[in-house]
């Protein structure tokens, strides 16, 4: 009998819930009976320490049990790192991540960079040739790539964005150079060859960057090629483009977005877009949003842009899951 099989259901549930943030754990508790809440809470208080092996075993068992019921769209290394840190503490979470990376196959070097803090990755690669940096960034999760780019000085950042936009794939020589760079940083992990980068990748990364940096980067690309800059802009999904979503899509977005975030984001939006959101709410909710917007007074532009980008990330996640369709560039996200 395995260690997980020997655990009671309450203990396994306690370990899982402790791995969640407080709000998520509280949401789960709402669906449990009084006795279940009492049993699991008691197990939580008894859990003084959870070993790496037990945590891995419980998570793996949970994954196997849920695979037959639902397909999860959680491809965020940042989320994994945060959950493990909350459950185990920073030192133990880092150790567990290292254990996991030791057992991964191809592409583990990139997985490692995704799991590292953006500041650490930026420090590791900032002195490499811009083409090498671009090659690394196109293989990272978009949010991680954007966070890393924001830590570079303007000259390097704009140079890298241009190289990402014109990137057409990993040639053998470039792949070899990239492998050597990552080998020196990550104990020789190998990378899977793939054709990534290009206009779509540049647009996705820029969408997640600070607006002022985004604009300067686009102008740098424009100085190189007007046509290329326009293609990137066409691929970028901007907050005003939410006007193109149908009412059903807007309603789905509203279900995923925090009210405070929405209020701040709409403070910087055109009236026609504000009206579109409000029309897809109940009259009471619409009135409350309007009152809140009026009561807020002036809000910093940077704060508005941050919340707008957060909402755009929600929209893109829904689009990637096939729940909404975004018209942009030559294709639609479906």
C-alpha positions in Angstrom: 0.0 0.0 0.0 1.4 3.4 -1.0 1.8 6.3 1.4 -1.2 8.1 -0.2 -3.4 5.0 -0.1 -2.6 4.8 3.6 -3.8 8.3 4.2 -7.4 9.1 5.1 -9.4 11.1 2.6 -9.5 13.9 5.1 -5.7 14.1 5.3 -5.3 14.1 1.6 -7.9 16.8 1.3 -6.2 18.8 4.0 -2.9 18.7 2.1 -4.5 19.8 -1.1 -6.4 22.6 0.5 -3.3 23.9 2.3 -1.7 24.1 -1.2 -4.4 26.5 -2.3 -4.6 30.2 -1.5 -7.0 31.2 1.3 -9.8 32.4 -1.0 -9.8 29.2 -3.1 -9.7 27.0 -0.1 -12.6 28.9 1.4 -14.5 28.4 -1.8 -14.0 24.6 -1.7 -15.2 24.5 1.9 -18.5 26.0 0.8 -19.4 22.8 -1.0 -18.6 20.5 2.0 -20.8 19.3 4.7 -20.4 20.3 8.3 -18.8 16.9 9.3 -16.4 17.1 6.3 -15.3 20.6 7.2 -14.7 19.6 10.8 -12.7 16.5 9.8 -10.5 18.3 7.2 -9.9 21.3 9.5 -8.8 18.9 12.3 -6.3 17.3 9.9 -5.0 20.7 8.8 -4.2 21.5 12.4 -2.4 18.2 12.8 -0.2 18.7 9.7 3.0 20.0 11.2 5.1 19.1 8.1 4.5 17.6 4.7 7.4 15.8 3.1 8.3 16.3 -0.6 7.4 12.7 -1.3 4.0 13.0 0.3 3.2 16.3 -1.4 4.2 14.9 -4.8 2.2 11.7 -4.2 -0.9 13.5 -3.1 -0.8 15.9 -6.1 -0.1 13.0 -8.5 -3.0 11.0 -7.1 -5.3 14.0 -7.3 -4.3 14.5 -10.9 -5.0 10.9 -11.9 -8.4 10.9 -10.2 -9.4 14.1 -11.9 -8.2 13.3 -15.4 -11.3 11.4 -16.1 -13.6 14.2 -15.1 -12.1 17.5 -16.3 -9.3 18.9 -18.5 -7.6 21.8 -16.6 -6.0 24.7 -18.5 -3.4 25.6 -15.9 -0.1 26.1 -17.8 1.3 28.7 -15.5 4.7 28.0 -13.8 4.1 31.1 -11.7 0.9 29.6 -10.3 2.8 26.3 -9.5 5.6 28.1 -7.8 3.2 30.3 -5.8 1.0 27.3 -4.7 4.1 25.2 -3.6 5.6 28.2 -1.7 2.3 28.8 0.1 2.0 25.2 1.1 5.7 24.4 1.9 7.5 27.7 2.4 10.0 29.2 0.1 13.0 27.0 0.9 11.1 23.7 0.7 9.2 24.7 -2.4 12.4 25.6 -4.2 13.8 22.2 -3.2 10.8 20.4 -4.5 10.9 22.3 -7.8 14.5 21.3 -8.2 13.5 17.7 -7.6 10.8 17.9 -10.2 13.2 19.5 -12.8 15.7 16.7 -12.2 13.2 14.2 -13.5 11.8 16.2 -16.4 12.7 15.3 -20.0 13.1 17.6 -23.0 12.6 21.3 -22.7 13.5 21.2 -18.9 15.9 24.0 -19.3 13.1 26.3 -20.4 10.8 24.9 -17.7 13.5 25.9 -15.2 13.6 29.5 -16.5 9.8 29.7 -16.3 9.9 28.6 -12.6 12.7 31.1 -11.7 12.0 34.7 -10.6 12.0 37.1 -13.6 14.7 39.2 -12.0 17.0 36.1 -11.7 16.5 35.2 -15.3 17.1 38.8 -16.4 20.4 38.9 -14.5 21.5 35.6 -16.0 20.9 36.5 -19.6 21.2 40.3 -19.9 24.9 40.1 -21.0 24.2 37.5 -23.7 23.9 38.5 -27.4 20.5 40.0 -28.0 19.7 37.3 -30.6 20.4 34.7 -27.9 18.1 36.6 -25.5 15.4 36.7 -28.1 15.7 33.0 -28.8 15.4 32.2 -25.1 12.4 34.6 -24.6 10.3 33.2 -27.4 10.4 29.8 -25.7 9.2 31.2 -22.3 5.7 31.7 -21.1 4.5 35.1 -22.4 4.0 36.6 -19.0 7.5 35.5 -17.9 9.0 36.9 -21.1 7.3 40.3 -20.6 8.4 40.5 -16.9 12.0 39.8 -18.0 11.9 42.4 -20.8 10.7 45.1 -18.5 13.9 44.6 -16.4 16.2 45.3 -19.3 17.3 48.9 -20.2 15.4 50.5 -23.0 18.1 50.0 -25.7 18.4 46.2 -25.0 14.7 45.8 -24.6 13.8 47.3 -27.9 16.6 45.4 -29.7 15.3 42.1 -28.3 11.6 42.9 -29.3 12.7 43.6 -32.8 14.6 40.3 -32.9 11.6 38.4 -31.5 9.3 40.0 -34.1 11.6 38.9 -37.0 12.4 35.5 -35.4 11.5 32.7 -37.8 12.8 29.6 -36.0 15.9 28.1 -34.4 18.6 27.4 -36.9 21.1 24.6 -36.1 23.9 27.1 -35.3 21.6 29.3 -33.2 20.2 26.2 -31.4 23.7 25.0 -30.6 24.7 28.4 -29.2 21.5 28.6 -27.2 22.1 25.1 -25.8 25.6 26.1 -24.7 24.3 29.2 -22.9 21.6 27.3 -21.1 24.1 24.5 -20.3 26.3 27.0 -18.4 23.4 28.2 -16.4 21.3 25.1 -15.9 23.7 22.1 -15.8 23.4 21.2 -19.5 19.7 20.8 -19.9 18.7 20.2 -23.5 16.1 22.1 -25.4 13.6 20.7 -27.8 13.9 22.3 -31.3 10.8 24.2 -32.2 9.7 26.9 -34.6 8.5 29.8 -32.4 8.7 33.6 -32.3 7.6 35.9 -35.0 4.9 38.7 -35.1 2.4 36.8 -33.0 4.9 36.1 -30.2 6.1 39.7 -30.2 2.5 41.0 -30.0 1.7 38.6 -27.1 4.7 39.7 -25.1 4.1 43.4 -25.8 0.5 43.0 -24.6 1.8 42.1 -21.2 4.4 45.0 -20.9 4.1 48.4 -19.5 2.3 50.6 -22.0 5.0 53.3 -22.3 7.6 50.6 -22.9 5.3 48.9 -25.3 4.9 52.1 -27.4 8.7 52.7 -27.5 9.4 49.1 -28.5 6.9 49.4 -31.4 8.4 52.6 -32.6 11.8 50.9 -32.6 10.4 48.2 -34.8 8.7 50.8 -37.0 12.1 52.5 -37.6 13.3 49.1 -38.9 10.1 48.2 -40.9 6.8 50.1 -41.0 5.1 47.0 -42.4 6.4 44.8 -39.5 5.4 47.3 -36.9 1.9 47.4 -38.4 1.6 43.6 -38.4 2.5 43.5 -34.7 -0.1 46.2 -33.9 -2.7 44.2 -35.9 -1.9 41.1 -33.8 -2.2 43.0 -30.5 -5.5 42.8 -28.8 -6.1 46.1 -27.1 -8.7 47.1 -24.4 -10.8 49.1 -26.9 -11.0 45.9 -29.0 -13.3 44.5 -26.4 -16.0 46.4 -28.3 -15.7 43.7 -30.9 -16.8 40.9 -28.5 -20.4 39.8 -28.6 -22.6 40.1 -25.5 -22.2 36.5 -24.5 -18.4 36.9 -24.4 -18.6 40.1 -22.4 -20.8 38.3 -19.9 -18.3 35.5 -19.6 -15.5 38.1 -19.0 -17.6 39.7 -16.3 -17.9 36.4 -14.5 -14.1 36.1 -14.3 -13.2 39.7 -13.5 -13.1 41.3 -10.0 -15.4 44.3 -9.6 -12.7 46.6 -8.3 -10.5 45.7 -11.3 -13.3 46.4 -13.7 -14.2 49.8 -12.1 -10.6 51.0 -12.4 -10.2 49.6 -16.0 -13.4 51.3 -17.2 -12.3 54.7 -15.8 -9.9 54.9 -18.7 -12.3 53.5 -21.3 -14.5 55.2 -24.0 -18.1 55.7 -23.0 -19.3 53.3 -25.7 -17.2 50.5 -24.2 -18.3 51.3 -20.6 -21.9 51.2 -21.9 -21.3 47.8 -23.5 -20.1 46.3 -20.2 -22.9 47.9 -18.2 -25.6 46.6 -20.6 -24.5 43.1 -19.9 -25.1 43.4 -16.1 -28.2 43.5 -14.1 -29.6 47.0 -13.5 -28.5 47.0 -9.9 -25.0 45.9 -10.7 -24.8 48.5 -13.4 -25.9 51.2 -11.1 -23.4 50.2 -8.4 -20.5 50.2 -11.0 -21.5 53.7 -12.2 -21.7 55.0 -8.6 -18.3 53.5 -7.8 -16.7 55.0 -10.9 -18.0 58.4 -10.0 -17.0 58.1 -6.4 -13.4 57.1 -7.2 -12.3 60.4 -8.5 -9.0 60.6 -10.6 -7.0 57.4 -10.9 -3.4 57.2 -12.1 -3.1 56.2 -15.7 -0.6 53.5 -14.9 -3.1 51.9 -12.5 -5.9 52.0 -15.2 -3.5 50.4 -17.7 -2.5 47.6 -15.2 -6.1 46.6 -14.6 -7.0 46.8 -18.4 -4.1 44.5 -19.1 -5.3 42.1 -16.4 -8.7 41.9 -18.0 -7.1 41.4 -21.4 -5.3 38.4 -19.9 -8.6 36.9 -18.8 -10.0 37.4 -22.3 -7.0 35.7 -23.9 -7.3 32.8 -21.5 -11.0 32.4 -22.4 -10.0 32.6 -26.1 -7.3 30.0 -25.7 -9.9 27.7 -24.0 -12.2 28.2 -27.0 -14.9 30.0 -25.0 -14.7 33.3 -26.8 -13.4 34.3 -30.3 -11.1 37.2 -30.8 -10.8 38.7 -34.3 -7.3 39.9 -34.8 -4.7 40.0 -37.6 -5.3 37.3 -40.3 -6.6 34.7 -37.8 -9.1 34.4 -35.0 -8.4 32.8 -31.7 -10.8 29.9 -31.4 
